[in-house]
Amino acid sequence: MINEIKQQVESLKTKGALYVDTRWYPFEESNSLIMWNGNLKDTSFTHQSGIGVRVLYKGAWGFSASSDTSDLAGLYAKAFDNARIAAERVTFPVRLAEKDAIQANFTSPNLINPMEVPLAEKVAFLKQMDEKLGQPGVTQRVTTLNFIHKKIIFVDSEGSEIEKQITEVFAELSVLGQDAQGETHRRSYNLGQEGKDTRGWESIDLSLFNVNAERITEELNQILVADPCPKDDRAVILLPGIMFLQTHETIGHALELDRILGYELAYAGGSFVTLDDFGKLRYGSDKLTARADATLTNSPGSFGYDDDGVPAQDNVLIDKGILVGAITGRQMVEEANAKARRLIFDGSSGANRATSFYRVPIERMTNINIDPGTDGNLEDIIASTEKGIVMDGDRSWSIGSNREQFHFATEIAWLVEDGQKKQVVKNPTYKGSTLKFWNSLSAVGDQSTWKLEFVANCGKGQPNQIMQLGHGVPVCRFDHVRVGE
């Protein structure tokens, strides 16, 4: 198959194609299991394979994809024809940033392929967790497992040939209960990196899940008898279970370069960031350093090489509060530099990805992380807070169309008074304007507070593409934030 792909790539070059690439998926498998109140609600398994072809001709893209690989010549001819027709209407010719030709392999770190684990073993885990979650105060209990296993072979007309095998493991425990007013509350636990170097079936550590099952049921019962979150201004201390979402929505999505250039306006919205802001905009306080790091050992945001064939990188986005970088691919950096009439981006950051062979690559988050700080552990940050609130768990979120403001509700919160962590409150919320909020960052926890949280379902693009990634974040404190509304 590889030789046939290379032959078709060469044939389009002789017809005048400026660039051709192929993403062949010999297999892409997913497995989902859901247990709800002891009932096995879902045991779905999917398998697909196919080829996606991109062709660049006279400044325009053409794309074609199929799960039928019996007529490669027809598939490549269709992609070329699509590019040829598009070239008649192109208004801003596509140019691609330079990259090296690469021959490489990448395999997600894992010991046990979850697709090879017997169904009975997976169900046994769900049953054990269901029994663990079945405590007083819990009216509904949900345990989920999701696995992805795929092989991707990338070949382009510039001499690159890259083979990747990606394995992902996601798991969640959730408990729900009703308070005296009949309102439902939720507490959950999602599997993250947990300090491990692998993400195969071995990630499903029974002792880890037992501890967290006990914790979330205890915390749910505290929520059910708690007073409502007060409506006032407080220092907000965000634990990683909500800090990851704050980072995702107001840094990650805001700094996708295609969004900054206006390509997502019809669906996912734009960004308040402009091309003139790079190198100048004070995004946050000097305690804020954020990066897109696709080189972390164990994360769904680490994939070796992106779908442009560019190696995964660790790129600083915000340096001590100043905006310096974006999430980029080969096409958008050239367009941004041309429109800005200055060199903002020196090549792609290796963040162009597609959800499968039948979608075109677009800029997607890798691991968008916040560097740990020097303000101690959680207890140290609480001790230095006169009037605050500690928040954890994502419950709901609302984001401005250009990421300029936000409103988040969390699962649980604890009040802080005079440096002491006090009682739990229910229905905690906080809101703010993105730049004002990040500039109010007054404390960043040390490495002991830093945790890599997984995101299994980040959506973007038309047609919609679901992507997996991670966020490594420490405990952070923000001053003078409105809560409870």
Steps between C-alpha positions, in 0.01 A plus 500: 500500500780746585657464156164553333444815708841635402427432133175694518671790679765516226236487227329812638831683520546443126157663446613816678402438861715715730454265794325170573457310824327179600376375835431129484322344799546121476273487805328732745315336788297635789334325791252658742343351813250669732352360820211697652363398838630148452360461149733461205362768267758495220767263371557651155800417283587666168760418238578699190783549252566725203710760324486880492683694226582873490624671185627857468468641148544866400444616857187295572432181694318197367401212726361154450452206737363148485483179700524314166866472401442291187519803265786717620542665160138618509535626858809708420348626174194625691716688751694658214180600317364657817820705536491601132141625526568679829802675343263686267340669801785542745539850649803444723735238354611237750868486582663247732780571746820306443559170679747214485435168331462244779503121518386406848281288728302590811317270740295613797657370822294203610552147630157342442289577194152563647338354187653162589362497855200263529160663529436307822799667664380846403148428625641363826676833556176691436310277742759545773491877460120499494493316832756741645292801395175357639507691828231688697409831335582373150191473280683442172842359433674488162828336400641533148794361307608624157788364294654605167757304302612601151783479251579790267750503215587842360668546161557833323656629181790659692647165599344440841379157611373473856329210675306558823317265736279686744335351809272697730328406826229712661299419811253685719311442824193712578252510787182706518267577787213729597501758778203584723365739236498227235793646305745252347873536564794314350853404598738325265849369445674482161815300436802718421869428471528426874880510476517191277703460182254274319137523391396149408261278698751517784374856561189344655658470844240353734650653816498846339136472401398361840652799678332750271167317509498534877604867479232613254218324689608669823521838327159454334342449841668817625356691204147370564482666844705809415385862488496677162812672371505863618463782247801725547855574386766257619840360416427188294735203550456257211603136537612310185150350459371842389828678422537276194171631357593862572822443306324309222233759429676833558858421394488189280208585271582871503850433365415267210634693202222405257249640751706821532489531119122460500458147365283371787256791523206313346508220756734514797558875511807720465759647734553840657871461416628683190819454300624832639484362856788252470801615694306784665172396660508453878282191516549438870711585802871425498423176685341357184709289262299278267625259237381257234708192581435197279813327631361383837548127548146397583219713363241488222647835392830328415502334157859511372431680172204706386299443182725737305793272582650752745663366821321559831642800686505687830411861415450788742171683442508751787831595659472659845167648398592618148344337193778355284361197312199318359377153407599469135538289186696548177232691310377749759845625605574605142164675468542674836847626417383628163195679644701650785779603260756384753649172620293391798537124463820326395344180369225268619464402865393148398135528605306420180285191563193323363262280696515225234594424140177653367564850643756764404757604762439827686676671790423309819624531854781271609572503875427859602672530836570755771850487648509430875596797715678574826207574731503169682239228526123532535522545876753781457277683254195462724699624801589821314139567396285723722165456325472238229341189361656172381327351196518164322317301233347633179120516509404747226661772292407795281755679281485824302506453122851646488613349833491848651298399807382185678270359766578163663313288754693242700395183680628595843660787691636574846500846652827647627501746789813647660728238350281206605307262275142496627169341405384361168253711298274381217433640153829692486557724198748763391527734203726759347659666201786293359782756511393655831471155653843374390659828608355443849705178533672547836626153594611193303555174683822302487564170320321305773171666396551446124285233338448391140126479430367321190239638258326231294258706294616843385284606205590738219460546125228457239424213462567455870818321606547348846857501628681375812760700693629585845556794734776504759400759759591595858277646769451871422353795691327797338407812699176704505281256307119509502355173630153357558322663206 
